[in-house]
Amino acid sequence: MLGAIYGDKTGSLYEFDQLKEIKSINPEKLITPSSFYSDDTIETIAIADAIINKKDYEKTLRDYILNNLEYHPDFKPYFANTFSPNTIKWAQGNGKNDSIGNGAMM
């Protein structure tokens, strides 16, 4: 669980070429002051909550997504939304349960 969150924060600056110039990586400082958590961490914590507390996975995941729609890291540039448009539609009950990215595996 912690490894997934650390990995999310470590890679956050590089996802979808948010930084156009990649500098060499210092393994001593993988998480920088500009690092942030993404929808991957929010959804990982939602599933952990469902497992630990014996909650319904789908409802818990939807609740976490809907409760974090306003989350937006203080980092420029960043995506227009933390969650993909299809994920938001699904959480709101307006879309089907599919993924075109790595979200299904997360």
Secondary structure as GFF3:
##gff-version 3
##sequence-region A 1 106
A	DSSP	alpha_helix	2	11	.	.	.	ID=ss1
A	DSSP	three_ten_helix	15	17	.	.	.	ID=ss2
A	DSSP	three_ten_helix	27	29	.	.	.	ID=ss3
A	DSSP	alpha_helix	39	52	.	.	.	ID=ss4
A	DSSP	alpha_helix	57	67	.	.	.	ID=ss5
A	DSSP	alpha_helix	85	91	.	.	.	ID=ss6
A	DSSP	three_ten_helix	102	104	.	.	.	ID=ss7
###
